[in-house]
Amino acid sequence: MKNWALNISLFVLGRPEGFEVTVKEIRISAGAGFIVALLGDVMTMPGLPKKPAALNIDIDADGNVVGLF
């Protein structure tokens, strides 16, 4: 199967045309500044939290690592 790039320019030769796209879900990525349109059964990776988990990791007075879980 050949991948086709969607393009809004009318001057691109060989662009796909005459088809409909069904959007199943819209997700807003506000931090990144864009929206994501999911067109089928797509698995996406979760985004990163505002506060990284590494900030909770420390070593106590006995030399034990704390805050991993």
N, CA, C and O atoms as a GROMACS GRO file, in nm:
protein
  276
    1MET      N    1   0.085  -0.119   0.000
    1MET     CA    2   0.000   0.000   0.000
    1MET      C    3   0.088   0.124   0.000
    1MET      O    4   0.184   0.133   0.077
    2LYS      N    5   0.058   0.217  -0.084
    2LYS     CA    6   0.137   0.339  -0.094
    2LYS      C    7   0.080   0.445  -0.002
    2LYS      O    8  -0.042   0.463   0.005
    3ASN      N    9   0.168   0.516   0.068
    3ASN     CA   10   0.125   0.625   0.155
    3ASN      C   11   0.103   0.751   0.072
    3ASN      O   12   0.184   0.784  -0.015
    4TRP      N   13  -0.005   0.819   0.097
    4TRP     CA   14  -0.034   0.944   0.029
    4TRP      C   15  -0.033   1.057   0.130
    4TRP      O   16  -0.095   1.048   0.236
    5ALA      N   17   0.038   1.162   0.098
    5ALA     CA   18   0.040   1.279   0.184
    5ALA      C   19  -0.077   1.369   0.147
    5ALA      O   20  -0.102   1.395   0.029
    6LEU      N   21  -0.148   1.417   0.247
    6LEU     CA   22  -0.256   1.512   0.222
    6LEU      C   23  -0.195   1.652   0.212
    6LEU      O   24  -0.104   1.686   0.288
    7ASN      N   25  -0.243   1.729   0.120
    7ASN     CA   26  -0.188   1.861   0.096
    7ASN      C   27  -0.301   1.956   0.057
    7ASN      O   28  -0.389   1.919  -0.020
    8ILE      N   29  -0.299   2.077   0.111
    8ILE     CA   30  -0.405   2.173   0.080
    8ILE      C   31  -0.377   2.254  -0.046
    8ILE      O   32  -0.463   2.326  -0.095
    9SER      N   33  -0.256   2.241  -0.100
    9SER     CA   34  -0.220   2.317  -0.220
    9SER      C   35  -0.284   2.254  -0.344
    9SER      O   36  -0.270   2.133  -0.366
   10LEU      N   37  -0.351   2.334  -0.422
   10LEU     CA   38  -0.413   2.285  -0.546
   10LEU      C   39  -0.310   2.263  -0.657
   10LEU      O   40  -0.343   2.206  -0.761
   11PHE      N   41  -0.187   2.309  -0.636
   11PHE     CA   42  -0.086   2.303  -0.741
   11PHE      C   43   0.007   2.183  -0.728
   11PHE      O   44   0.097   2.167  -0.811
   12VAL      N   45  -0.011   2.099  -0.629
   12VAL     CA   46   0.074   1.981  -0.612
   12VAL      C   47   0.026   1.873  -0.708
   12VAL      O   48  -0.092   1.836  -0.707
   13LEU      N   49   0.116   1.824  -0.791
   13LEU     CA   50   0.080   1.720  -0.887
   13LEU      C   51   0.070   1.585  -0.816
   13LEU      O   52   0.153   1.553  -0.730
   14GLY      N   53  -0.030   1.505  -0.852
   14GLY     CA   54  -0.044   1.371  -0.797
   14GLY      C   55  -0.104   1.366  -0.658
   14GLY      O   56  -0.102   1.262  -0.593
   15ARG      N   57  -0.157   1.477  -0.612
   15ARG     CA   58  -0.216   1.477  -0.478
   15ARG      C   59  -0.345   1.396  -0.479
   15ARG      O   60  -0.416   1.396  -0.580
   16PRO      N   61  -0.377   1.327  -0.369
   16PRO     CA   62  -0.501   1.249  -0.366
   16PRO      C   63  -0.623   1.342  -0.367
   16PRO      O   64  -0.620   1.450  -0.309
   17GLU      N   65  -0.728   1.298  -0.432
   17GLU     CA   66  -0.851   1.378  -0.436
   17GLU      C   67  -0.971   1.286  -0.453
   17GLU      O   68  -0.956   1.170  -0.491
   18GLY      N   69  -1.088   1.338  -0.425
   18GLY     CA   70  -1.210   1.263  -0.443
   18GLY      C   71  -1.234   1.156  -0.337
   18GLY      O   72  -1.285   1.048  -0.369
   19PHE      N   73  -1.199   1.182  -0.214
   19PHE     CA   74  -1.221   1.086  -0.107
   19PHE      C   75  -1.268   1.159   0.018
   19PHE      O   76  -1.252   1.281   0.028
   20GLU      N   77  -1.323   1.086   0.110
   20GLU     CA   78  -1.367   1.142   0.238
   20GLU      C   79  -1.283   1.082   0.350
   20GLU      O   80  -1.240   0.967   0.343
   21VAL      N   81  -1.262   1.161   0.453
   21VAL     CA   82  -1.188   1.117   0.571
   21VAL      C   83  -1.282   1.122   0.689
   21VAL      O   84  -1.345   1.225   0.714
   22THR      N   85  -1.293   1.011   0.763
   22THR     CA   86  -1.377   1.007   0.882
   22THR      C   87  -1.289   1.023   1.005
   22THR      O   88  -1.204   0.939   1.033
   23VAL      N   89  -1.310   1.131   1.077
   23VAL     CA   90  -1.234   1.159   1.199
   23VAL      C   91  -1.309   1.097   1.316
   23VAL      O   92  -1.425   1.131   1.341
   24LYS      N   93  -1.243   1.006   1.388
   24LYS     CA   94  -1.306   0.939   1.501
   24LYS      C   95  -1.289   1.015   1.632
   24LYS      O   96  -1.375   1.007   1.720
   25GLU      N   97  -1.179   1.089   1.645
   25GLU     CA   98  -1.153   1.158   1.771
   25GLU      C   99  -1.060   1.276   1.744
   25GLU      O  100  -0.973   1.270   1.658
   26ILE      N  101  -1.079   1.384   1.820
   26ILE     CA  102  -0.992   1.501   1.815
   26ILE      C  103  -0.929   1.517   1.953
   26ILE      O  104  -0.999   1.516   2.054
   27ARG      N  105  -0.798   1.533   1.956
   27ARG     CA  106  -0.727   1.558   2.082
   27ARG      C  107  -0.653   1.690   2.071
   27ARG      O  108  -0.590   1.719   1.970
   28ILE      N  109  -0.662   1.768   2.177
   28ILE     CA  110  -0.594   1.896   2.181
   28ILE      C  111  -0.462   1.880   2.256
   28ILE      O  112  -0.459   1.835   2.370
   29SER      N  113  -0.353   1.917   2.191
   29SER     CA  114  -0.221   1.919   2.254
   29SER      C  115  -0.187   2.066   2.277
   29SER      O  116  -0.110   2.127   2.202
   30ALA      N  117  -0.245   2.120   2.383
   30ALA     CA  118  -0.235   2.264   2.408
   30ALA      C  119  -0.090   2.308   2.431
   30ALA      O  120  -0.049   2.414   2.383
   31GLY      N  121  -0.013   2.228   2.503
   31GLY     CA  122   0.126   2.264   2.529
   31GLY      C  123   0.208   2.269   2.402
   31GLY      O  124   0.297   2.354   2.389
   32ALA      N  125   0.181   2.180   2.310
   32ALA     CA  126   0.254   2.176   2.183
   32ALA      C  127   0.196   2.276   2.082
   32ALA      O  128   0.263   2.313   1.986
   33GLY      N  129   0.072   2.319   2.105
   33GLY     CA  130   0.010   2.418   2.017
   33GLY      C  131  -0.053   2.361   1.892
   33GLY      O  132  -0.056   2.429   1.789
   34PHE      N  133  -0.104   2.239   1.897
   34PHE     CA  134  -0.172   2.183   1.781
   34PHE      C  135  -0.280   2.085   1.822
   34PHE      O  136  -0.289   2.045   1.938
   35ILE      N  137  -0.363   2.047   1.725
   35ILE     CA  138  -0.466   1.946   1.750
   35ILE      C  139  -0.430   1.821   1.671
   35ILE      O  140  -0.362   1.827   1.569
   36VAL      N  141  -0.477   1.707   1.720
   36VAL     CA  142  -0.449   1.578   1.656
   36VAL      C  143  -0.582   1.516   1.618
   36VAL      O  144  -0.670   1.498   1.702
   37ALA      N  145  -0.597   1.482   1.491
   37ALA     CA  146  -0.718   1.415   1.443
   37ALA      C  147  -0.686   1.266   1.428
   37ALA      O  148  -0.599   1.229   1.350
   38LEU      N  149  -0.757   1.181   1.503
   38LEU     CA  150  -0.738   1.037   1.494
   38LEU      C  151  -0.839   0.981   1.395
   38LEU      O  152  -0.959   1.004   1.409
   39LEU      N  153  -0.790   0.908   1.295
   39LEU     CA  154  -0.875   0.863   1.186
   39LEU      C  155  -0.918   0.718   1.195
   39LEU      O  156  -1.006   0.676   1.120
   40GLY      N  157  -0.861   0.642   1.283
   40GLY     CA  158  -0.895   0.500   1.294
   40GLY      C  159  -0.855   0.447   1.430
   40GLY      O  160  -0.850   0.522   1.528
   41ASP      N  161  -0.828   0.319   1.436
   41ASP     CA  162  -0.784   0.257   1.560
   41ASP      C  163  -0.635   0.283   1.577
   41ASP      O  164  -0.552   0.206   1.530
   42VAL      N  165  -0.604   0.390   1.645
   42VAL     CA  166  -0.465   0.434   1.662
   42VAL      C  167  -0.430   0.431   1.810
   42VAL      O  168  -0.506   0.480   1.894
   43MET      N  169  -0.315   0.372   1.841
   43MET     CA  170  -0.265   0.376   1.978
   43MET      C  171  -0.165   0.490   1.986
   43MET      O  172  -0.070   0.496   1.908
   44THR      N  173  -0.187   0.581   2.080
   44THR     CA  174  -0.096   0.694   2.095
   44THR      C  175  -0.020   0.680   2.226
   44THR      O  176  -0.066   0.614   2.320
   45MET      N  177   0.096   0.742   2.232
   45MET     CA  178   0.174   0.740   2.355
   45MET      C  179   0.130   0.855   2.444
   45MET      O  180   0.096   0.962   2.395
   46PRO      N  181   0.130   0.833   2.575
   46PRO     CA  182   0.089   0.940   2.666
   46PRO      C  183   0.191   1.053   2.666
   46PRO      O  184   0.310   1.032   2.641
   47GLY      N  185   0.144   1.170   2.695
   47GLY     CA  186   0.233   1.285   2.706
   47GLY      C  187   0.307   1.284   2.839
   47GLY      O  188   0.278   1.203   2.927
   48LEU      N  189   0.400   1.373   2.852
   48LEU     CA  190   0.477   1.382   2.975
   48LEU      C  191   0.404   1.470   3.075
   48LEU      O  192   0.334   1.564   3.037
   49PRO      N  193   0.420   1.440   3.205
   49PRO     CA  194   0.354   1.524   3.306
   49PRO      C  195   0.425   1.659   3.319
   49PRO      O  196   0.538   1.676   3.272
   50LYS      N  197   0.358   1.753   3.383
   50LYS     CA  198   0.420   1.885   3.404
   50LYS      C  199   0.538   1.876   3.499
   50LYS      O  200   0.636   1.949   3.484
   51LYS      N  201   0.528   1.786   3.597
   51LYS     CA  202   0.636   1.769   3.694
   51LYS      C  203   0.699   1.632   3.672
   51LYS      O  204   0.633   1.530   3.695
   52PRO      N  205   0.826   1.625   3.626
   52PRO     CA  206   0.890   1.496   3.602
   52PRO      C  207   0.901   1.412   3.729
   52PRO      O  208   0.924   1.467   3.837
   53ALA      N  209   0.885   1.281   3.716
   53ALA     CA  210   0.894   1.191   3.831
   53ALA      C  211   1.032   1.195   3.895
   53ALA      O  212   1.046   1.164   4.013
   54ALA      N  213   1.133   1.230   3.820
   54ALA     CA  214   1.270   1.236   3.873
   54ALA      C  215   1.283   1.338   3.986
   54ALA      O  216   1.374   1.326   4.069
   55LEU      N  217   1.195   1.436   3.990
   55LEU     CA  218   1.201   1.535   4.098
   55LEU      C  219   1.164   1.476   4.233
   55LEU      O  220   1.198   1.533   4.337
   56ASN      N  221   1.096   1.361   4.234
   56ASN     CA  222   1.055   1.296   4.359
   56ASN      C  223   1.160   1.198   4.411
   56ASN      O  224   1.145   1.147   4.522
   57ILE      N  225   1.264   1.170   4.334
   57ILE     CA  226   1.365   1.071   4.373
   57ILE      C  227   1.472   1.139   4.458
   57ILE      O  228   1.519   1.248   4.425
   58ASP      N  229   1.509   1.073   4.565
   58ASP     CA  230   1.609   1.129   4.656
   58ASP      C  231   1.679   1.014   4.729
   58ASP      O  232   1.640   0.898   4.715
   59ILE      N  233   1.780   1.046   4.804
   59ILE     CA  234   1.850   0.949   4.889
   59ILE      C  235   1.835   0.996   5.032
   59ILE      O  236   1.868   1.110   5.066
   60ASP      N  237   1.785   0.906   5.118
   60ASP     CA  238   1.764   0.943   5.258
   60ASP      C  239   1.896   0.938   5.335
   60ASP      O  240   2.001   0.907   5.278
   61ALA      N  241   1.890   0.968   5.465
   61ALA     CA  242   2.010   0.974   5.550
   61ALA      C  243   2.082   0.840   5.560
   61ALA      O  244   2.203   0.838   5.584
   62ASP      N  245   2.011   0.730   5.540
   62ASP     CA  246   2.073   0.596   5.548
   62ASP      C  247   2.130   0.550   5.413
   62ASP      O  248   2.185   0.440   5.406
   63GLY      N  249   2.118   0.630   5.308
   63GLY     CA  250   2.170   0.593   5.178
   63GLY      C  251   2.072   0.516   5.091
   63GLY      O  252   2.110   0.463   4.987
   64ASN      N  253   1.946   0.511   5.133
   64ASN     CA  254   1.843   0.441   5.055
   64ASN      C  255   1.778   0.535   4.953
   64ASN      O  256   1.754   0.652   4.981
   65VAL      N  257   1.752   0.481   4.836
   65VAL     CA  258   1.682   0.559   4.733
   65VAL      C  259   1.534   0.560   4.768
   65VAL      O  260   1.474   0.455   4.791
   66VAL      N  261   1.475   0.679   4.771
   66VAL     CA  262   1.332   0.693   4.802
   66VAL      C  263   1.265   0.771   4.690
   66VAL      O  264   1.329   0.847   4.619
   67GLY      N  265   1.134   0.750   4.676
   67GLY     CA  266   1.055   0.825   4.579
   67GLY      C  267   1.047   0.764   4.441
   67GLY      O  268   1.002   0.830   4.347
   68LEU      N  269   1.089   0.638   4.426
   68LEU     CA  270   1.080   0.575   4.295
   68LEU      C  271   0.937   0.536   4.261
   68LEU      O  272   0.896   0.549   4.146
   69PHE      N  273   0.861   0.489   4.359
   69PHE     CA  274   0.725   0.444   4.333
   69PHE      C  275   0.629   0.500   4.434
   69PHE      O  276   0.509   0.472   4.427
   0.00000   0.00000   0.00000
